[in-house]
């Protein structure tokens, strides 16, 4: 693919390097050019063709009218950057993939809210918290017929990893839930009016050994390439 599309990937100023490296590798394999977006740079002016909002720390609860949890880790500068990009991308139809925390940012940026704890809200949420568990544990999600995530994954039921302790609660305006667990935990959201505006609660970057999860990044890069090509065409 000539002139590889630039895929901006958000991450904290420090840390989360393994997840970022896995996302960047997935973008490279899909034919894109990964570019880091952090709060320590002029992130509003970044010339990108698509956006990936990565995982990480909790979204500051005041963004959805809740109180902060004692001893929780928040990154309010990152919240500002990612809220800006989530809204800008939606308004401009910039192809966007949001992963884990990113999906939660996408929802909150659209006026939605989060469950800060899974226990007491959902049943069967004894998910692993250890590194081996994060690597090996899988749970089943059901995707919605006709949705972008179903089209990409190619199956109604898919087994995914579990590396989260919060979940989407009230869905944001004009977003739709397109994948859930049997217990109701939201695993994918979309804006069907956009070319590619998808949030997933699981981490596809850690499952790229499976073709269906590589396709998530391939479709994002393809959408970015198509958007760039269309915008470069002369207007009649």
VOGU-3710 file (C-alpha; in Angstrom, 3 decimals, decimal comma):
1> xxxxxxxxxx> 0,000/0,000/0,000  1,678/3,178/-1,195  1,778/6,183/1,140  0,791/4,253/4,217  -2,000/5,885/6,222  -0,891/7,458/9,484  -2,649/5,846/12,439  -2,467/7,917/15,617  -2,328/5,777/18,770  -2,969/7,392/22,148
11> xxxxxxxxxx> -1,039/6,301/25,221  0,020/7,765/28,560  3,154/9,874/28,704  4,807/7,022/30,596  3,900/3,364/30,834  1,593/0,982/28,933  4,468/0,320/26,552  3,629/-3,352/25,983  0,062/-2,610/24,905  1,248/0,269/22,715
21> xxxxxxxxxx> 3,892/-1,933/21,067  1,284/-4,615/20,375  -1,088/-2,063/18,818  1,705/-0,499/16,764  2,739/-3,931/15,492  -0,865/-4,735/14,559  -1,058/-1,452/12,629  2,200/-2,210/10,824  0,981/-5,694/9,890  -2,231/-4,124/8,575
31> xxxxxxxxxx> -0,300/-1,744/6,306  -0,517/1,441/8,361  2,090/3,719/9,914  1,724/4,017/13,694  2,258/7,413/15,293  2,221/8,049/19,037  -0,176/10,584/20,553  0,649/11,672/24,103  -0,055/14,724/26,229  3,592/15,794/26,008
41> xxxxxxxxxx> 3,300/16,762/22,341  1,194/19,132/20,235  -1,485/16,474/19,960  -4,246/18,694/18,572  -2,218/19,330/15,416  -1,258/15,712/14,735  -1,787/14,904/11,016  -3,422/11,485/11,208  -5,617/9,453/8,859  -7,173/7,277/11,566
51> xxxxxxxxxx> -7,221/7,065/15,350  -6,750/4,330/17,935  -7,611/5,247/21,527  -5,641/2,798/23,638  -6,198/1,188/27,020  -4,891/2,224/30,424  -6,025/3,938/33,609  -9,605/4,748/34,605  -11,481/7,683/33,125  -11,918/10,411/35,754
61> xxxxxxxxxx> -15,483/9,883/37,065  -16,423/13,568/37,070  -16,684/13,276/33,281  -19,827/11,207/33,814  -21,087/12,795/37,051  -19,745/10,257/39,536  -17,356/10,501/42,465  -13,736/9,413/42,242  -12,719/6,159/43,928  -10,144/6,480/46,690
71> xxxxxxxxxx> -6,661/5,278/45,675  -7,666/4,917/42,000  -5,206/6,072/39,343  -6,391/8,778/36,975  -4,699/10,640/34,133  -6,735/13,800/33,613  -4,436/15,226/30,947  -4,886/12,054/28,949  -8,647/12,273/29,489  -8,611/15,745/27,932
81> xxxxxxxxxx> -6,611/14,595/24,913  -8,682/11,497/24,259  -12,045/13,187/24,806  -10,987/15,815/22,288  -9,940/13,206/19,733  -13,007/10,991/20,286  -15,325/13,934/19,618  -13,263/15,378/16,770  -13,024/11,983/15,076  -16,760/11,465/15,332
91> xxxxxxxxxx> -17,562/14,934/14,026  -15,193/14,574/11,072  -15,805/10,857/10,372  -12,170/10,025/11,080  -11,877/6,214/11,221  -11,551/5,319/14,901  -10,909/2,194/16,936  -11,139/2,476/20,728  -9,768/-0,315/22,928  -10,725/-1,066/26,570
101> xxxxxxxxxx> -10,308/2,298/28,356  -10,600/3,784/24,865  -14,085/2,331/24,398  -15,042/3,815/27,763  -13,648/7,205/26,681  -15,626/6,925/23,424  -18,813/6,290/25,395  -18,241/9,045/27,959  -17,309/11,526/25,209  -20,713/10,776/23,707
111> xxxxxxxxxx> -22,522/11,538/26,955  -22,583/8,002/28,360  -21,486/6,670/31,742  -19,499/3,807/33,263  -19,790/1,221/35,983  -16,716/1,820/38,151  -16,989/-1,674/39,598  -18,354/-4,836/37,976  -19,193/-6,696/41,197  -22,664/-5,957/42,450
121> xxxxxxxxxx> -23,804/-4,926/38,970  -23,222/-8,050/36,884  -23,152/-11,768/37,658  -20,212/-14,056/36,896  -17,549/-11,351/36,829  -14,811/-13,202/38,657  -12,356/-12,396/35,887  -8,627/-12,980/36,397  -6,411/-10,162/37,579  -3,045/-11,904/37,202
131> xxxxxxxxxx> -0,765/-11,714/34,175  -1,234/-15,416/33,268  -4,994/-14,947/33,534  -4,911/-11,901/31,291  -2,940/-13,877/28,738  -4,864/-17,148/28,817  -8,425/-16,480/30,022  -11,195/-16,232/27,414  -14,896/-15,447/27,650  -17,692/-15,550/25,085
141> xxxxxxxxxx> -19,304/-12,458/23,600  -22,291/-12,245/21,264  -22,157/-9,775/18,380  -25,170/-8,069/16,807  -26,294/-9,073/13,334  -25,611/-6,304/10,803  -23,047/-4,546/12,997  -19,539/-3,546/12,012  -18,005/-5,815/14,657  -20,007/-8,831/13,386
151> xxxxxxxxxx> -18,944/-8,060/9,817  -15,282/-7,879/10,832  -15,187/-10,907/13,136  -17,425/-12,963/10,861  -19,123/-14,837/13,708  -22,022/-14,299/16,070  -20,132/-15,756/19,062  -16,456/-15,039/19,678  -14,088/-15,800/22,544  -12,130/-12,764/23,751
161> xxxxxxxxxx> -9,699/-11,854/26,542  -10,583/-10,001/29,733  -8,296/-7,215/30,959  -10,733/-4,736/32,468  -12,392/-3,963/35,786  -14,909/-1,333/34,662  -17,628/-1,388/32,009  -19,943/0,795/29,979  -23,211/1,668/31,746  -25,523/4,188/30,035
171> xxxxxxxxxx> -24,737/4,255/26,337  -23,728/7,575/24,749  -25,945/9,496/22,342  -26,352/7,811/18,934  -23,981/5,017/19,920  -25,277/1,444/19,881  -24,213/-1,666/21,782  -23,118/-4,303/19,272  -21,515/-6,986/21,459  -22,181/-8,192/25,001
181> xxxxxxxxxx> -21,460/-11,045/27,343  -24,308/-13,234/28,548  -24,231/-11,373/31,885  -24,782/-8,033/30,126  -21,250/-6,592/30,195  -20,865/-4,450/27,077  -18,041/-5,568/24,808  -18,494/-3,379/21,711  -20,128/-0,073/20,794  -20,448/1,694/17,444
191> xxxxxxxxxx> -21,836/4,743/15,705  -23,478/3,131/12,659  -23,787/6,496/10,907  -19,995/6,755/10,635  -17,598/4,969/8,304  -15,655/3,306/11,131  -16,303/4,358/14,724  -15,885/1,264/16,884  -15,076/0,666/20,524  -14,190/-2,764/21,928
201> xxxxxxxxxx> -13,798/-3,615/25,607  -11,424/-6,501/24,892  -7,825/-6,217/23,634  -7,525/-7,397/20,004  -3,865/-6,327/19,872  -3,034/-9,281/22,124  -4,881/-11,764/19,886  -3,488/-10,963/16,444  -2,409/-14,584/16,064  -6,054/-15,055/15,032
211> xxxxxxxxxx> -7,058/-13,668/11,652  -10,395/-12,299/12,833  -8,685/-10,008/15,318  -6,077/-8,886/12,793  -9,000/-7,898/10,577  -10,043/-5,227/13,074  -6,805/-3,371/12,374  -6,855/-4,221/8,679  -10,316/-2,731/8,287  -9,318/0,395/10,208
221> xxxxxxxxxx> -6,262/0,924/7,985  -8,337/0,261/4,870  -10,891/2,857/6,012  -8,077/5,348/6,643  -6,603/4,695/3,212  -10,007/5,086/1,552  -10,683/8,344/3,422  -7,290/9,727/2,414  -7,816/8,742/-1,229  -11,301/10,259/-1,334
231> xxxxxx> -10,188/13,541/0,226  -7,306/13,816/-2,262  -9,602/13,591/-5,276  -10,301/16,916/-7,033  -13,743/18,328/-6,462  -15,923/18,884/-9,514
//
